[in-house]
Amino acid sequence: MDVKEIIKPENQVYGKTELLTDNVMHYCPGCTHGVVHKLMAELIDEMGLQEKAIGVAPVGCAVFAYNYIDIDWQEAAHGRAPAVATGIVRINPEKFVFTYQGDGDLASIGAAEIIHACNRGENILVVFINNGIYGMTGGQMAPTTIERMVTSTTPCGRDTELNGYPLKMTDLVAQLPGTSYVTRQSAQSAPAVRKCKRALKKGIKNVLDKKGTSFVEVVSTCNSGWKMTPVKANEWMEENMFPFYPLGDMKDSEKDKPVSNN
Amino acid sequence: MGDLRLMKGNEVLAEAAIRCGCDGYFGYPITPQSEVMEMLMFREPWNETGMKVLQAESEVAAINMLYGAAATGKKVLTSSSSPGISLMAEGISYIAGAELPCLVINVQRGGPGLGTIQPSQADYSQAVKGGGHGDYKMIVLAPSSVQEMNDFVDLAFELAFKYRNPAMILTDGAIGQMMEKVELSDYKKRWTDEEVIEKWGSWATTGKPSSRERNVITSLELDSEKMEANNQRFQKKYRQMEAEEQRYETFQIEDAEYVLVAFGTSARVCQKSVEIAREKGLKVGLLRPISLFPFPKNIIGELAPKVKGFLSVEMNAGQMVEDIKLAVHEAGCTRRVEFFGRMGGIIPTPGEVVDALEQNFLKE
């Protein structure tokens, strides 16, 4: 079989969505951002949402998200993406609006904005990349940095007496009546990526059905910030992050709804 | 005569926003301007014109909601008072950097810090020099009556969209709380997405159709050459504003030997001061800047050679006086420019202003 035969459309089992641009990503090899970007691009494409979608990019490594997914984007100030998304969706309720935020952005400087957006039940999807570190600024402690984890501002490991405790933002927003779907996923293996895509799709569907805020955390690696190889970073995440940030749905208003007697 | 009412300045801001076809308001309560949002919530414009109103969790959130909504090409505003405007300064800088139209209203109170809830003009420099980080300017309009609170809402939006730039109405607690006769504007329809594109271009984030490239609203540009080019574009816009948008009003200026320069509430006081001074036989007039940026420096340049001096009357420690001095200097003149002001929420009396004029110019 020659090459032409192999690349015939009917033989193709996988293709890159056109919504993922050809720009070379600035992410480090092994970073989770690239995978989640691809999933969002695929879903927006598969669900025919390009003309409805408005993404809100954060400050952090994903600040350039707008270079990679071919939709309208707005770049928010650090932590303010949920407020920006609120402004967009309140005035334009028919659009599909999502924020894409890291842990420093969402759980530290933007803690107020995310809590209140979720509590109001803003009809948006929040994609929360949690790698427990500030990647863009060079590996400082994040609010989600786990105990004893070494970062550039916790060189001896996170000491809770000095730095307080890691913040489980996803557990927190699951308590709020405005959220309809809250889940914690990962993207380090093929099955995990497939599960993560299903979760994101459910979040998008909920937004289209105007169910309130959907919140998808992706426990992620930052192998550069963690100073590990991509493979080692995945192992470290599974061993150290997953026990503290267990994966799975925390809230699904569809499933959790009491069964009707009628 | 149109729709004539007796209304508070703050309430008129809300009414004018509804009537001029505004799409949304985001705000956070702060004295002395909370009536703006109270009036909007009472009026429920979402049932009437479709305008949305939301009480945000903070001024920081409010300005960022405004940033998001403005990016979609909609006519949106917020209002606050001095400490709240400081919190919004970061967001205003982003809006200016991303070149978005919107309206920010500052009903000033005395500072610094928590200061007082009484009227003040101490945010003049913050408003006209930018206020947040980076080189940017807002279009700043200063009403001196409840009628102008009505009129300037529509005008501010026109200018904001014309220049794709944030506009500010800089007023104070006195005009915000004052009740006066006002002729309300007629209702204007809210623009559709298509009308915005036709009138102002297709820069907004409305969802990407196949017919155009994706729109990215951002103030970020890491390439220094490109960032400098962006700044040069902004500066060109600000120079165009200076050339085309200087607004002011004069009162008894024709034969004046001394000119009081005052805006907003202090201009109302100074009008009375002119009358008192004229009764005393002093040839005094009033120049009232309406646009604070662009500052009406051309008229000051014209007046400078004809008069003996200027007295800037402000409710602060002397901020606009610097711009008057610059305008006189730029006109190649050496006229004296003096200052009189009260601070801390005190409104000067007309008599005080006349005393200050005599003290500065007529007593040796």
Interface residues (C-beta under 8 A of the other chain):
Chain A: Q50 E51 K52 A53 I54 V56 A57 V63 Y66 D70 I71 D72 W73 Q74 E75 A76 A77 R80 A83 V84 A85 T86 G87 I88 R90 I91 N92 K95 F96 A112 E113 H116
Chain B: D23 G24 F26 K52 L54 A56 E57 S58 V60 A61 A62 N64 M65 L66 Y67 G68 A69 A70 A71 T72 K74 V76 E90 G91 Y94 A98 T205 T206 G207 K208 P209 S210 R214 N215 V216 I217 T218 S219 L220
